[in-house]
Amino acid sequence: MSNNRFQEVYARLNTAQRAAVDNIYGPVLVIAGPGTGKTQLLSARVAHMLQSTDALPQNILCLTFTENGARNMRERLTQFIGQAAYDVQISTYHGFGSAIINRFPEYFTELRLERSVDELGKRQILADIIEATDYRSPIKQVRHHLGDLINTISEVKRGLLSADDLRAIAKENRRVIAQTQTDIAETLAPFAARMPGKLAVAEPVFQRIREILTEAIREQKTEHYAKLAAHELETSLEKACDDQSTKALTAWKNRWLAKDADNRYKLAGELEARRIAALAEVLETYQQALAKKGLYDFDDMILRAIDALEQHHELRFTIQEQYQFILLDEFQDTNAAQFKLVQLLTDNPVHEGRPNVLAVGDDDQAIYAFQGAEYSNMLDFYRAYRDVDVISLTENYRSHTAILETAKLITQQISARLDHHFPTITKDIRSSNTKLPAASLERRSFRSAIAERTAIAAEIAALVAAGTKPSHIAVLAPKHKQLEPLVPYLQSQRLPVAYEKRENILEAPVVRELLTMSRLVIALHESNHAVADSLWPEVLSYDFWNFSTADIWQTSWQTSEERKPWSELLLNRAAFRHAALLMLTLAGKVETESVEYILDALIGTTDVATHDRELPSVRSPLREHCLKANGETVLYETVSQLTVLREKLREHQEGEGRELKLADLLAFVSAYEAAEQAMVNTSPYNQAADSVQLMTVFKAKGLEFDHVFLVAADNSVWGSRATGIGNKLTLPANLAYIRHAGSTDDERLRLLYVAITRARFGLHLTSHEQSFSGKQTEPVKYFDEAADENNKKRIRVVPEPYQAVKHDDSEPPSIEALAMNWRQRHYRHDAPLAELLRERLAYYQLSPTQLTRFLDLKYGGPESFFLDSLLRFPSAPTVDIIFGNTMHGTLQWLQNELNKTGKLPSHTAAAQHAARYLDNQALNDEQRIIQTKRAAQSLQAYLTSPAGTFTRGNQAETSFQDEGVFVGEAHIGGRVDLLEINKAEKTITVVDYKTGQLGSDPAKLHRYTLQLYFYKLLVEGSHSFQNYRVEQGRLVFVEPDNDGNIQQKTISFSETQTNRTKQLIRAVWRHVQNLDIPDTSSYGTTLKDIIAFEDSLLAQDGKNESP
């Protein structure tokens, strides 16, 4: 970023923003309300650091809470400093933890052999643990609510609590209850039947209880049970005195006291204490089970990073040395584990308690508590460092004054706010945008949900007709289920829609078809003709077969008349013979082939050999039908659904540690259904670049729109009766902080506040008076709606000119007449594939493999690239791919061990490592034996050859994903197998490991050579290896040839071929971004043809660049 450009941006900052930008040394806490320009501030601060210090971009670390937040920050920073923004480490907390693990693998040597456990795997492990517990255990009840147990374990991990911590808390809570029991019982004995109603009588009684509790307080890692009870009682006593009422004391009694078997009062919490003691045992057993199976769960990732930083001081100091400046966005959303990571990054003694760290957040927008976030972390940040500079941003550049006044009336109802701890700080936000149009703020009530949705769609259509861009309009709700019914109403107005689906793919047509075909194959395998005969008519009726309905019925009549199985008749009818052969052939492979193979065959990814004289091979028409028959939207949806199914299955397979068969797929699906779990597809769906946005409030965080519609604005959705995230495994009061139930007034008010402040000048609050069941709804409690003196309903949470509640009594068309089934409408409303892939293309990085897949007409080509790399049509990994991954992983392990210990492990140890890796892959027993032997032989040959020399300091499996490498406008990435680094000469040799043999195929050598040139560009364009030259690359075939030798080929890079590679990257990039798939039908598959195709791309690209 030029100094002039920075000065222009800096001049537009207000006084508070400038203070946050200028104060780059020491700890800073910025309280940034909505629309106050925090993203601009963060970007300007980074630019200021780079201009005013000797820090490089890679010395700056920016952490945020969500992937969207990280992307938004990088996009804004790119506007300031260009492609150097990719040299700044910007990531989520989990992403940064993962980056530490990937960058310093020598500290996490066993992690590569571990696999992430999926939700079903967690459920099965915990089901076994709970089943084995004693029937008297207080945690036994959760056997019917395993999802609650899974969530509680996650809460405990995010709260940085161990099994021993839980035991200690349980033990101390029980001690407090026992110690205070007699005194509390005696104090309240006169009131066993009824508590005192007069304050004069009640106050000294509760003061005595407070003294009893205070005497029981001890120091503890978490908040002490007696201390919390005493503090809340003190607050209740103060309120009782202020109100001259005992209601606050009664509320405290209801929360904190219980009766014993003798009808005497005692401190409550005995059951919860025993339950968390039992939970400690479950947690410990669960972690042991994960370790035994070689598994870890998502929350363990950041805990592993924390553990490594705590145990290895040299690792912590290395990372601290690199990141001289740290910026923390959305800090109110961090949890205890994430804050611990920050503390480890900033606790270097040289800082003397004042590291260069800035945290930005707004406690009023703390809505991610269900992921363990704690708004109080902002206060903890202030207390963790010395002389923290606190800055409050109060100038709002987004919203109209009327919107901000409404938001203020919402936040005034929040009881726990940060400004209570900073008396000199104000959080009152004022509008500083004088160019906004007049406010459009309305509260409308309708007779029914249909009427509400019809009116919303009509009003949005009117706004668009009047000139508002569809993408500047958002419809928000707390949950997806309140948004999905609106989709067909918007589409009936021909409005393009963008939303994040939450569909259960087990209900998707293509998945149901695959599962039914799988059941048919199993039935045929088991010779269960009755079941097979019941499934054949449905399977044959699927559109992709294109069978005549009349033929199917005739077959059905024939089976009835001749009393023969369907399969026998279908084999003898020419029209159905290929379908019958496909299913019967696969039935014979059920026990020998993997589920991945069977799925590929059912989808039509591969031919199936039948050994039939007339039809020696058959292929399912499903895949071809998806590609050609139903339009781009259905194609995109189908690929998305199949991808989710196979990803979930592979996650589960990793947990099983064995090759899954077709029966395992059906058992897997049955387990999902038995657990009443949806297999959710959350793929974003955009019908156009400019679409009306439907999203939850959580998704809308950080965004802004001209008009915001809050739908279903009644008390059961947005207000005090809104259902939270219930959990049957109740926690003691002093552990409640680790759980978000979504059920407190403060939590709901914060959600409402975030929703309202997304609006620039249009805020539309709509509701319906009666549900489909006929039940009357009630207004949102926080809206303070009531009738005025003229019996007209008014909403007092908005400014006076907008307080009238408008009632619409009109009858809308019936939903039957509109035929608004949203899924069917979704399929009929086709969208261009470019729009469906827009977000994917926006964050796309071209890799060496993808470049050569596009160019190599023999082994790939543009169409193959389109299906596999862009659409990502799912298919099974081959045995050769699994073997290749095994060899790469083992060679990486060898290099990392050498770097860590200075000693290279033995051939035997390497073979054992490879065997452990293969044990976790989707292989049958025969394949595992063969590949294990193959790996051992290959490692023996390689490690005893001249090529198998390892040098300490080289880097294995180096990722360039976050290095921000560009070739022109093309963003490239990838992973290099080995970097041979000569620090003295500042040179690097890139090494690409290959399995198999090179042979004499010039097309293969051309492809491999092009990949080496790509690696050269990656390394030389990265910030990690600035000023290094890559003068040569080497292909190493780590599997011996037929003579037992290890082949390798060294390529000396030329400037001519380097420039050609750059041009090819740019040309392919433009074809990808434009979804321009060139026709290659006129080319062959020889190297000459491939070169000619490359030349045509370069010629075409040259014409496009010419003026």
KOLZADREN-884175 format. One record per residue (C-alpha): x, y, z. Coordinates in steps of 0.05 Angstrom, whole numbers, plus 5000, padded with zeros to 4 digits. Example, Ala and Ser with C-alpha at 12.3 -4.5 7.8 and 13.67 -1.06 7.14 Angstrom:
524649105156/527349795143/
END
This chain:
500050005000/502950674980/503951205033/499051674996/493651134996/494651005070/494351745086/487751795048/484751225089/487751475154/484852175143/477851875141/478651535208/475351855269/479052025333/477751355367/479550955306/486051335298/487751205370/486950455358/491050485294/496650905324/497450525389/500949915361/505349775422/502349455484/495549145497/489349495470/482049315480/477249625429/469849605444/466949645375/459449685366/456049495301/457749915240/463350295275/468650095224/472549565261/474549195197/477149855168/480749985233/484149295234/486449365162/489050065172/492649835235/496249285197/498149775142/500650255195/504849705227/508049545161/509650275146/511950505214/515949885238/520849405208/515748835215/514248415154/507148185137/508847485163/510347795232/503047965240/497747485264/490247615258/485447135291/477947135284/472146685303/469346445236/471846265167/467446815139/470747315186/477647095164/475847165091/472647845100/478848095137/483447855083/479148155028/479148835063/486648795077/487948625004/484749294985/489849635030/496349265017/494948834956/497348124951/501848235012/495448105051/496447365038/503047405075/499447615138/497147015179/489547085180/485646495206/480646225256/483145975323/482245255302/485545405235/491545705271/491945105317/491944655256/497245105223/501745005284/500944255278/502344255203/508244735208/511644385267/509843655255/515743415295/511943605358/505743215336/508842585306/503042125323/497542585299/498342385226/496541675245/490241915281/483642055248/477942525264/471942175295/465242335264/458842475303/456241765294/462941495319/462541925381/455441685393/457340955387/463341015434/459341385486/453440905479/458140335497/460940725556/454140905584/451540205574/457339945617/455940425674/452340185737/444740265733/445040705795/449741205764/446741905760/449241955688/445641325665/439541725644/443242045586/443341375548/436941645516/440142335504/447042185477/447042825437/446743205503/452642815530/456642955466/455143705473/457043705546/463743375533/465043905480/463144455529/467944165581/473744155531/472444855506/472245075578/479244775588/476844295642/479743605652/476742985684/480743155747/477843855747/470843575744/472343105802/475143675844/469144115830/464343555847/468043395911/468244115934/460944245917/458843645958/463243876016/459844556014/452944236014/454743786072/458244326113/452444816107/446744316113/445644336188/446245096195/441645236136/436444736161/436445036231/436145756204/430145596160/426745096208/421345596229/419645696155/419444976131/412145046112/412345746085/417746266073/416846946107/412847436065/415148056101/421948356085/423248546157/422747806176/426047516114/432147976110/435747756174/434347026158/437547066089/443247496117/444746916163/444746426105/449546886068/454246856128/453746096129/455646066055/461346566063/464446136117/464645546069/468445906013/475245635992/479945785934/478445385871/480345375796/473145525776/468145955812/466845675881/459945405893/458945745960/461946395934/457246415875/451146255919/453246795969/454447315914/447647185882/444347215951/447747875965/445048155899/438147885916/438348215985/440148885953/434448825903/429548615958/431349225998/430749685937/424049385918/421649295990/419348605969/421447885983/420647665910/428047685896/429447265957/424146765937/427346715868/434146585901/431146055946/427945705886/434645685850/439245505907/435445115960/432244425961/428843986013/431943356043/428342716062/426243026128/423043626094/428744086116/432044606072/439144506048/443544775992/441444465926/446244135876/447643455905/445143085844/448943545796/455343455836/454742695833/453142735760/459343135741/463542645782/460542095738/461742535677/469142565696/469441805691/465841815624/470442355596/476641975617/474041325588/471941675524/478941975514/481941295526/477340975475/479141515424/486541395436/485740645430/482140725363/487141245339/481841795338/481042515360/475242985359/474743695333/475744035401/482143645412/485644015356/486444665392/487744295458/493543925424/496544595402/495744885472/498944265503/504944305456/505945045470/505744925545/510444325543/515544565491/518245245509/522545275447/516345195404/512645735441/518546225438/519446085363/512146255349/512446855395/518647105359/515147065292/508647405311/510748085338/503748385330/497248025343/490148255326/484047895354/477448025319/470447865348/473847735415/467247695451/466047035416/472346685441/472046115490/476745925546/481045475503/481846005449/483646535501/488746055531/492046005462/492446765459/495546795528/500846285508/502546705447/503447335490/506547115555/513847225536/517447555595/520548075549/513648395542/513348535618/505948415616/504748885557/504948485492/503148805425/496148515422/489648845403/482848535418/476548805384/469648605405/462748805429/459648435488/452748625463/454048205401/456347575438/451747075405/456346475396/456046235468/453245575443/460345435418/463345585486/464446325475/464546775536/463347525530/466947605597/473447425560/473748165542/474048325616/479047765626/483348065571/483448725608/485548375672/490647925639/495348485617/498349105648/496049815631/491049605577/488750185534/481050145528/477950495467/470550525452/468150635380/461450995381/460751305312/456450865269/457250925193/452050405175/445250545204/439951085208/438751415275/431951075281/435250395274/440450565327/435150835375/431450185369/437849795381/439350215443/432650065473/434249325464/441149355496/438449745555/434749115574/441248705576/443248615649/450548395640/454348915599/461649085595/460749825606/458549675677/465849515691/468550135656/464750735684/468651235640/466950865576/460450985538/457350495489/451950955464/452550925388/450751515345/449551545270/455151895231/452451745162/448852355136/447652075066/442551545085/435451595058/429451665104/428351085152/423250555134/421550235200/415149845207/411849335252/406548915216/402148355242/398347855198/392947345209/397046735189/403946515169/401746455097/399347175097/405847405129/410247045078/405947285019/406448005042/414047965055/415147694985/410748234954/414148794993/421148544973/418848514901/416449234906/423049454935/426849114878/422149424827/423550104858/431050024848/433749654910/438749114892/436248434914/442948294950/441648914992/435648585023/436048055078/430947625113/433447405182/431146915235/434346545293/433845865258/433645585187/426845285198/423745975202/426946165135/425845555090/418245635083/419346335053/423346084993/417445904947/413846564962/419946954940/420846524878/413446624861/415347354854/421247144809/426247384860/433047044860/434746754928/441246594964/441246165026/445145635062/441145005057/440044555116/437143975079/437443255103/440642895045/437642235067/431142535040/434242754974/431642364914/438442134887/440641894956/434141524968/434941194900/442040974916/439940694984/434040314953/438640024899/443439824954/437939464991/436139104926/443438884917/443638624988/437038254979/439637934915/446037734950/442137405005/437437064954/431637404990/427037404930/421037674968/424738314987/428138374919/421438294883/418538854926/424339314908/425239174833/419039574810/421240194848/428440154823/426340054751/421640654755/427341144768/427841654712/435141524695/433540824668/428541124619/424340484622/417240464597/411940434651/408039944609/414039474605/414839494681/407439334691/407738764641/413638474678/409838524743/403838154713/408437624684/411837494751/405037404782/402536934728/408836514721/410736544795/417936704778/422637194812/423337884779/430837774769/429737154726/424737504681/428738144675/434837754650/430637474595/427738134572/432438534527/429839214552/431639054624/437638594615/443139104629/439739334693/438938624717/446138444700/448639064737/444838894801/446138154800/453638244786/454238734843/450438254888/456037754876/461238274899/457838494964/462738115009/469038224969/468538944945/468439584986/462240014993/465940544954/466640074894/459239884897/457140624901/461540794842/458240234803/451140444823/452541174806/455740994739/462741244751/465740594726/463940004682/462139344715/464838704683/459038194678/462537624641/456137574600/457137384527/452237904500/453738464550/460738354578/460439014615/454939484637/454740184667/449340514709/446141094671/445241504735/451441944728/450342084654/443142254669/445242754722/450143084675/445443174616/438143104633/435943564689/439544224681/445244554718/441744654785/439743924793/446743724771/449844174825/444943924877/446143194860/453643254863/453043634929/448543094960/452842514937/459042874962/456042965032/453942235034/460841985016/464442475061/460242265120/461341535103/468841635098/469041995164/465441415195/469940915159/476141245189/473241135258/471940395242/479040275219/476939765168/474139715098/466639815098/461939385058/455139555027/451539275088/455539775131/452640345090/445540135105/447240025178/450540715179/444241045151/439840655199/444040905257/442941615234/435541495229/435241145297/438841725329/433942195294/439842565264/439542915198/445442825150/445743555135/448043885070/449944605085/452344795016/450945524998/445745614944/445946244902/441046324844/444546964820/450247414840/444947924860/440047524904/435647654964/439447385024/436046895071/440346735131/440446625206/442647185250/449146805264/450746785190/449047525182/454047735235/458748255205/454248405145/449748985129/443649095084/439249675063/433049295086/432548755139/426248345150/425647985217/420447435205/416047075255/417347635305/413447315362/415347125433/416446385417/421646535363/425147185384/422747295455/422647015525/418946375504/423846205449/426245495457/433645455473/438544885466/435944425520/440643935553/438343375599/445143335631/444443915679/450644245708/452044545776/451045295779/458545425783/459545055716/453645395681/458545885648/461045345600/454045235571/449745665527/442445465532/439746035490/434646115543/436546735582/433747425568/440847695557/442347165504/435947295466/436748045471/443848015442/441247605384/435748105371/440748675376/445348365324/439348255277/436848975283/443649285272/444648935205/439749445176/442150095145/435450455140/429949935129/427549505186/421249085178/418648695238/413248205218/409247665254/402847265249/397447225302/395646495296/399645855282/397345305235/394744925296/390345515314/394545725374/395046475385/402046775385/404247325431/408647935417/416047925432/416848105505/422548585491/418448985441/414149255497/407749235456/401349485487/394949855469/394950615477/389251055503/385650965436/386250205441/391350215384/397149735392/403950065394/411049795397/415050215446/421949945430/422250375367/422251135361/415451465370/413951615296/414350875279/410750565339/404050405307/403049655296/399649545229/394748975226/393348635159/386948225159/386948045086/386247315065/392047075022/391446534968/391545824997/398245484999/395244914959/393445384903/400445674902/403544964903/409345224943/413044614963/419844944969/424044354948/420144234884/420144974868/427644984881/428744444829/424344794778/427545474788/434045344750/440145764763/446345844719/452045394741/456546004745/452246284801/452045624838/459645584836/460946324847/463146264919/467445654904/470846014847/471946644889/476346254937/479245764887/486645604885/489645254825/494244674845/499544314803/495143694799/489144094775/493244464723/495843814692/488943484698/486244054655/491844014603/493243264600/488642984546/491042274559/489842224633/484842794644/482743384602/478143984613/471743574621/474943114672/477643734708/470644044708/467343434739/472743234788/475943884809/470244394804/463844004811/467643484852/463542894830/465142394884/468641734871/472441214912/479941284925/483840744889/488540264922/494340604886/492241284915/492040984985/498840684975/501541344949/498941715010/502041185054/508941285023/508442045026/506242025099/511841545118/517241955083/514542575117/514942225184/522142025171/524242735154/520543025214/523642515262/530542685234/529243435243/526743325314/531742825342/537642845294/536842095281/533541765222/528941185242/530740495217/527740145156/523739705203/520840305240/518940625174/515439985151/511739945217/509540665210/506940515140/503339895166/499840295220/497640805169/494840265123/491139945181/486740565183/485140575109/479140305071/482239655049/480038935054/484538435088/487738185023/489038894999/491939095066/496738515066/499038644995/499839395005/503439315072/508438845038/508939314979/510539905025/515739515065/519339295001/519039994971/521740325034/527339805039/529339934967/528840694972/532340785039/538240355017/538940714950/543041344936/536441714926/534041544996/538642035031/535542495084/538643155107/536743485172/533444155160/529743975096/522244055097/517243515080/510043625056/510444385057/503744715044/503345365005/495845465014/496546075058/502746365025/498746824978/502446614914/499746924850/501646854777/498347454748/491247424773/491646674784/491846474858/495845834863/497145344919/499344644933/503844204975/511044024958/513443334978/520443544998/524444184998/531944084998/534244745028/541245045021/540945635068/548045855053/546845894978/539546094985/537545544937/532145004940/531144374901/523944144897/522943394902/516643054878/515542334902/512041864855/509741144862/509340664804/514440734747/516041284697/516340814638/517241094568/510941504562/513042214541/506042494560/507042254632/514042574636/511243214607/505843234661/510843104717/515643624690/510244144687/508544004759/515844124779/515744804745/509344954782/512844794848/518445254829/513545834821/510145664887/516645674926/519546294894/513046674901/512046514975/513746965033/516946385073/522446305020/523447014996/530147104961/531046354950/532146084880/529445424855/534245214801/532344484794/527243964811/527543224819/522642664806/523842084853/520241424842/520041134912/517740454887/523040014854/522639844780/522639144752/530139094764/529539314837/532440004824/529940684847/529141154789/530041904793/530342454742/533143154753/530243744715/534344384707/529444954700/529745414641/527146114636/523345954572/519445374602/518345764666/515046324626/510945824587/508545514652/506446194678/502546314613/499145644618/497145774690/494146444671/490546144611/487645564651/485746034707/481546454661/478045854631/476445614702/473946274726/469646354664/467345634667/469745584595/470844844581/474344804513/472444264463/478243774456/474743274409/479443454352/485643264391/488642584405/492342364468/499542374445/504542874472/504243234406/496743324414/497543564486/502744084464/498144304408/492444384457/496844794504/498945234445/491745364427/490145574498/496146054498/494146334430/487046444453/489346754517/494047214479/488247464437/484147594499/489748014528/491048414465/487749104461/
END
